[in-house]
Amino acid sequence: MCQAHPEIQDLLERNVLWSDRMAEQDAEFFSRLQHQQSPDFLWIGCSDSRVPANQIIDLPPGEVFVHRNVGNMVYPTDINAMSVIQYAVEVLKVKHILVVGHYGCGGVQTAMTPGGTTGMVDNWLLDIREEYSRRRSELAHLPHDQQVDRMCEFNVRRQVRKLTRANVIQRAWLNEQELVIHGWCYSLQNGRVTPLDCTVSGLDQVEQLYLDRAE
């Protein structure tokens, strides 16, 4: 089995070891997972392999609904993301949406680099590139690494703002559903999450979020 691809065989063997270990540690683990999931959190994060949602916040399977893409982007035209958000809010009734970027993000760095990439990736990162154009002058005095990290934070805030405009989010707030949007940045250097000043829990806070954009 998978003799031509030993790395795939290794994954399958790891799966067996993991499932055996989990069953040994908790005999009811898989029985519980068979029931309908009921997470309180939707995580919208970057696809980067070094940023695993459950591990970062130390929660087991079934506790976090996860959507990931390059640059933790929220586009109203992205059917994938919008479907995840709608399902999380209207079916799972999550209470918190976490928009999580990470410092040193490769997507952000690419967007900041003239001619950094072409094709679909270039189009996907357009939102970050536009934000960088707005921020370039205020970031110019910083070393490059700090510019990237600041842009990672600005990008998270931008995605939070866009998320507040989504119909499914506004509908939930109009219906007085408990729903809070948070913006975080994760550090690969120490594993810590930094909450950003862009938490929103209702329509009455959206206007201030846009006023703060000029920060």
Secondary structure, DSSP 8 states (H G I E B T S, - for coil): --TT-HHHHHHHHHHHHHHHHHHHH-TTHHHHHHS----SEEEEEE--TT--HHHHTT--TTSEEEEEETT----TT-HHHHHHHHIIIIIS--SEEEEEEETT-HHHHHHHSTT---THHHHHTHHHHHHHHHHHHHHTTS-HHHHHHHHHHHHHHHHHHHHHTSHHHHHHHHTT---EEEEEEE-TTT--EEE-S--B-SGGGHHHHHHGGG-
